Amino acid sequence: MHRTSLWIGGKKVETESFETLRAPYGGAPIAEVASAGEAEADQAIAAAVDAKAVMRTMPAHARATILERLAAGLEKRREEAARLIALEAGKPLKAAYAEVDRTVQTYKFSAEEAKRIHGETIPLDAAPGGEGRLAYTLREPVGVVGAITPFNFPMNLVAHKVGPALASGNTVVLKPAPQTPLTALLVAELLAEAGLPAGALNVLTGDGKLLGEKITRDPRVDAISFTGSVGVGARIRAQAGLKRVTLELGSNSAVIVDRDADLDAVAARCAAGAFSYQGQVCISLQRIYVVSDVRDAFVRKLKEEVGRLRLGDPLDPETDVSAMISPRESERALAWIAEALDRGASLAAGGTLTNDGVLAPTILLDVPHDARISCEEAFAPVVLVNRVDTIEEAIARVNDSAFGLQAGIYTNRLDTALRAADALRAGGVLVNDIPTFRVDHMPYGGIKESGVGREGVQYAIEELTEPKLVIFNRNV
């Protein structure tokens, strides 16, 4: 079992204290992970500040080349990276490979977008007094970006912060989730090999609260990009002052199934959306509202799909569902399931732990709308299927939520689809697909408690750059 180091100023930095990292599945020790304190955090921020001038003046083609080399290096180490994700995050290997492949794409998109950062010309003579003046805008990097990432996509969600930040000429202080530091350290190593200047990326591992607050409050950090829980996101926004803040927070994503939908196809997609990576996905499908006259048929088909899922070791290539990130999270999910059952819901599948600690994919029926499993973010392999009499009722149920990240509807009626697209209160609406769909260049983010700002490489670059207006007076 090896010991890790921090990555500061382009080199490994040792610490005095370490924490044992254990695998979510089976609990075996994986590594001794370096624990940074405030002194190391100061050092990392100082290194990022020192590198600002180099990154700010680096030409776009050079930034793009570094990101292209990173993508190529990650492709070469695909097997290693996927196994690392499966080991530290408990993500089934087939999903871990998919995450590595998506991460490569995210860095490729970042390399491409590095060459497309531009402003616009402003016709000042559209206003009286503007005659004889030439105006244009530039987009400039904000400076130092504090990136705080979660465990569930330990490589690709790092890429969604690091890629756009570096593409636009910023420097980064990255704090990965305590459970998944190893993939972030691998990326730092690959970026160094790709030629990234020392200090442009710094990685701090250790106590999330201590390091997160230090990064958020430090006046040398110019922007914060955070993915995680609503509670932590609210604290970050309160602590950040006038910094730029992008928050990608929680959801209890829902889909509506109309009576004319292809139930076989919909059930297969819903099973994938609800149970992929144990439901530990920000846009995991948590609520399904089905028109009454097809609800029971849909449930039968969904149960058939669930019956095909294989539970077990994430390093087994055949595994579909493995252990949640910690036993505590499994216990919480079981408590929420029990609450729903006590309040009149019924259990169609799952609801138990296997001998090796895997929460079986769970389907609940007729769940009260204010039960925790309905109105809060489950982040577990649990989905509810409730009946509705009309599409209007379903839309109202979807919207009656503190969250608004993504929502979906399955229907063959164009008028119904357009009405739902207008009426659903979410950052993204998917027609004839589940809300769990995401590709890495699309605008991604939510409303209400689901967050502030947008990710997706081009849109993240907009969040991490400042427009500057330049005016030439030609009248002199």
Buried (B, 14 or more C-beta within 10 A) or exposed (E): EEEBBBBBBBEBBEBEEBBEBBBBBBEEEBBBBBBBBEEBBBBBBBBBBBBBEBBBEBEBEEBBBBBBBBBBBBBEBBEEBBBBBBBBBBBBBBBBBBBBBBBBBBBBBBBBBBEEBEBEEBEBEEEEEEEEBBBBBBBBBBBBBBBBBBBBBBBBBBBBBBBBBBBBBBBBBBBBBBBBBBBBBBBBBBBBEBEBBBBBBBBBBBBBEBBBBBBBBBEBBBBBBBBBBBEBBEBBBEBBEEBBBBBBBBBBBBBBBBBEBEBEEBBBBBBBBBBBBBBBBBBBBBBBBBBEEBBEEBBEBBBEBBEEBEBBBBBBEEBBBBBBBBBEBBEBBBEBBEBBBEBEBEBBBBBEBEEEBBBBBBBBBBBBEEBBBBBBBBBBBBBBBBBBEEBEBBBEBBBEBBBBBBBBBBBEEEEBBEBBBEBBBBBBBBBBBBBBBBEBBBEBBBEBBBBBBBBBBBBBBBBBBEEEEEEEEEEE
